Amino acid sequence: MKIKLVSVLVDDQSKALAFYTEKLGFLKKHDIPMGPYRWLTVVSPSEPDGAEVVLEPTAHAFAATYQKELYTGGIPITAFFVEDVASEFTRLKALGVVFRREPTAIPGGPTVAMLDDTCGNLLQLVQG
Protein backbone atom coordinates (compact mmCIF):
# COMPACT_ATOMS: atom_id res chain seq x y z
CA MET A 1 0.00 0.00 0.00
CA LYS A 2 1.34 3.43 -0.97
CA ILE A 3 0.23 7.01 -0.59
CA LYS A 4 0.19 8.59 -4.07
CA LEU A 5 -2.50 11.28 -3.74
CA VAL A 6 -3.69 13.49 -0.94
CA SER A 7 -6.34 16.18 -1.39
CA VAL A 8 -6.23 19.72 -0.06
CA LEU A 9 -9.54 21.55 -0.34
CA VAL A 10 -9.23 24.94 -2.01
CA ASP A 11 -11.78 27.66 -2.67
CA ASP A 12 -10.15 28.73 -5.96
CA GLN A 13 -8.05 26.30 -8.00
CA SER A 14 -6.22 28.95 -10.06
CA LYS A 15 -5.30 30.95 -6.97
CA ALA A 16 -4.23 27.73 -5.23
CA LEU A 17 -2.01 26.70 -8.14
CA ALA A 18 -0.29 30.08 -8.07
CA PHE A 19 0.26 29.92 -4.30
CA TYR A 20 1.44 26.31 -4.18
CA THR A 21 3.87 26.78 -7.09
CA GLU A 22 5.01 30.41 -6.83
CA LYS A 23 5.17 30.67 -3.04
CA LEU A 24 5.64 27.13 -1.70
CA GLY A 25 7.73 25.96 -4.64
CA PHE A 26 5.80 22.87 -5.71
CA LEU A 27 5.66 21.85 -9.39
CA LYS A 28 2.44 21.44 -11.36
CA LYS A 29 2.06 17.76 -12.32
CA HIS A 30 -1.45 17.46 -13.81
CA ASP A 31 -3.91 20.10 -14.99
CA ILE A 32 -6.81 18.37 -16.74
CA PRO A 33 -10.14 20.14 -17.37
CA MET A 34 -13.09 18.34 -15.76
CA GLY A 35 -16.23 20.34 -16.43
CA PRO A 36 -16.14 23.55 -14.40
CA TYR A 37 -13.17 22.27 -12.35
CA ARG A 38 -9.78 20.67 -13.01
CA TRP A 39 -7.86 17.58 -11.98
CA LEU A 40 -5.03 19.69 -10.63
CA THR A 41 -2.04 18.27 -8.79
CA VAL A 42 1.32 19.52 -7.55
CA VAL A 43 4.43 17.65 -6.44
CA SER A 44 7.62 18.34 -4.60
CA PRO A 45 10.47 19.29 -6.96
CA SER A 46 12.70 16.87 -5.02
CA GLU A 47 10.23 14.00 -5.58
CA PRO A 48 8.48 14.66 -8.92
CA ASP A 49 7.31 11.04 -9.08
CA GLY A 50 6.30 10.97 -5.42
CA ALA A 51 3.02 11.77 -3.73
CA GLU A 52 0.80 14.34 -5.45
CA VAL A 53 -1.27 16.98 -3.71
CA VAL A 54 -4.67 17.34 -5.40
CA LEU A 55 -5.89 20.95 -5.24
CA GLU A 56 -9.49 19.86 -4.76
CA PRO A 57 -12.30 22.39 -5.22
CA THR A 58 -14.79 22.92 -2.41
CA ALA A 59 -17.63 22.24 -4.84
CA HIS A 60 -19.83 20.45 -2.30
CA ALA A 61 -21.34 22.36 0.62
CA PHE A 62 -19.97 19.77 3.06
CA ALA A 63 -16.42 20.32 1.79
CA ALA A 64 -16.72 24.09 2.17
CA THR A 65 -18.12 23.69 5.69
CA TYR A 66 -15.37 21.25 6.66
CA GLN A 67 -12.68 23.59 5.32
CA LYS A 68 -14.17 26.61 7.10
CA GLU A 69 -14.48 24.79 10.43
CA LEU A 70 -10.84 23.64 10.32
CA TYR A 71 -9.68 27.16 9.45
CA THR A 72 -11.82 28.83 12.12
CA GLY A 73 -10.63 26.29 14.68
CA GLY A 74 -6.98 26.98 13.85
CA ILE A 75 -6.42 23.41 12.63
CA PRO A 76 -4.09 22.88 9.66
CA ILE A 77 -5.55 20.81 6.82
CA THR A 78 -2.15 19.15 6.29
CA ALA A 79 1.54 19.42 7.07
CA PHE A 80 4.55 19.70 4.81
CA PHE A 81 8.00 18.67 6.00
CA VAL A 82 10.97 20.97 5.45
CA GLU A 83 14.62 20.66 6.40
CA ASP A 84 14.77 24.00 8.23
CA VAL A 85 11.54 25.66 9.39
CA ALA A 86 13.28 28.93 10.29
CA SER A 87 14.79 29.27 6.80
CA GLU A 88 11.46 28.46 5.12
CA PHE A 89 9.71 30.95 7.39
CA THR A 90 12.15 33.69 6.37
CA ARG A 91 11.89 32.79 2.66
CA LEU A 92 8.10 32.65 2.67
CA LYS A 93 7.68 35.84 4.73
CA ALA A 94 9.79 37.65 2.12
CA LEU A 95 7.30 36.41 -0.51
CA GLY A 96 4.40 37.88 1.46
CA VAL A 97 3.10 34.65 3.00
CA VAL A 98 1.06 35.25 6.16
CA PHE A 99 1.90 33.08 9.14
CA ARG A 100 -0.50 32.23 11.93
CA ARG A 101 2.33 30.78 14.06
CA GLU A 102 6.01 31.59 13.77
CA PRO A 103 8.54 28.76 14.12
CA THR A 104 7.98 27.14 17.50
CA ALA A 105 9.85 24.24 19.05
CA ILE A 106 7.41 21.68 20.43
CA PRO A 107 8.75 20.22 23.71
CA GLY A 108 9.97 16.73 22.90
CA GLY A 109 8.98 17.18 19.26
CA PRO A 110 9.82 19.05 16.08
CA THR A 111 9.86 22.75 15.26
CA VAL A 112 6.68 23.83 13.49
CA ALA A 113 5.16 26.92 11.90
CA MET A 114 1.63 27.55 10.56
CA LEU A 115 0.71 29.59 7.50
CA ASP A 116 -2.36 30.68 5.56
CA ASP A 117 -2.49 29.33 1.99
CA THR A 118 -4.86 32.15 0.82
CA CYS A 119 -7.30 29.47 -0.40
CA GLY A 120 -9.13 28.79 2.86
CA ASN A 121 -6.56 26.62 4.65
CA LEU A 122 -3.96 26.65 7.32
CA LEU A 123 -0.85 24.60 6.55
CA GLN A 124 1.74 23.43 9.02
CA LEU A 125 5.45 23.31 8.23
CA VAL A 126 7.30 20.65 10.21
CA GLN A 127 11.04 20.44 10.53
CA GLY A 128 12.01 16.89 9.75
Summary of the structure (lengths in Angstrom):
residues: 128
radius of gyration: 14.5
end to end distance: 22.9
largest distance: 47.4
contacts: 355
relative contact order: 0.20
helix: 26%
strand: 40%
